[in-house]
Amino acid sequence: MPSYRAVLQITGLRPGNPPERVMEAAAEALGSRHLVEATQLNVVRGVPEITLRFLVEAANDDDELAAARESAFAMHDAVEDVARTGRLRLLRQRRGKWVPVG
């Protein structure tokens, strides 16, 4: 099964939401579609980013990418309910390296 990473910048919380709700919303959205293998919070040049690694059901490359992209957008929408967001990146693991795919 192909492994993907969705990386989303978090620029602020929406009123009434605790910080942990950001990762919970992201994991719930992705977990309803795929197996979430890992979650991580990083601060890159002063901007918090959440990273979720998830598996997509094996198919042809186009279908796998479409499923991963759709799921990353769903994750983004779920997080937008609790936080303001910045850039969303999608990466796929190929031969042990993470390659941007969308």
RACORNOR-V914568 format. One record per residue. N is the residue number from 1. RES is the residue in one small letter. PSI is psi in whole degrees, -180 to 180 (999 if undefined). Layout:
n->{N:N}
res->{RES:RES}
psi->{PSI:PSI}
This chain:
n->{1:2:3:4:5:6:7:8:9:10:11:12:13:14:15:16:17:18:19:20:21:22:23:24:25:26:27:28:29:30:31:32:33:34:35:36:37:38:39:40:41:42:43:44:45:46:47:48:49:50:51:52:53:54:55:56:57:58:59:60:61:62:63:64:65:66:67:68:69:70:71:72:73:74:75:76:77:78:79:80:81:82:83:84:85:86:87:88:89:90:91:92:93:94:95:96:97:98:99:100:101:102}
res->{m:p:s:y:r:a:v:l:q:i:t:g:l:r:p:g:n:p:p:e:r:v:m:e:a:a:a:e:a:l:g:s:r:h:l:v:e:a:t:q:l:n:v:v:r:g:v:p:e:i:t:l:r:f:l:v:e:a:a:n:d:d:d:e:l:a:a:a:r:e:s:a:f:a:m:h:d:a:v:e:d:v:a:r:t:g:r:l:r:l:l:r:q:r:r:g:k:w:v:p:v:g}
psi->{130:143:133:161:132:125:122:127:140:119:-8:157:148:148:137:3:126:156:-39:-19:-25:-54:-37:-45:-42:-47:-37:-44:-48:-40:-21:-12:-34:167:119:117:-34:153:151:146:128:159:116:116:43:1:123:141:138:142:128:126:131:158:142:140:133:135:-155:163:-42:-44:-39:-46:-41:-43:-43:-42:-46:-42:-38:-40:-38:-40:-46:-47:-41:-41:-35:-24:-24:-14:158:141:162:-133:140:128:147:129:151:142:125:119:42:3:149:118:129:135:-5:999}
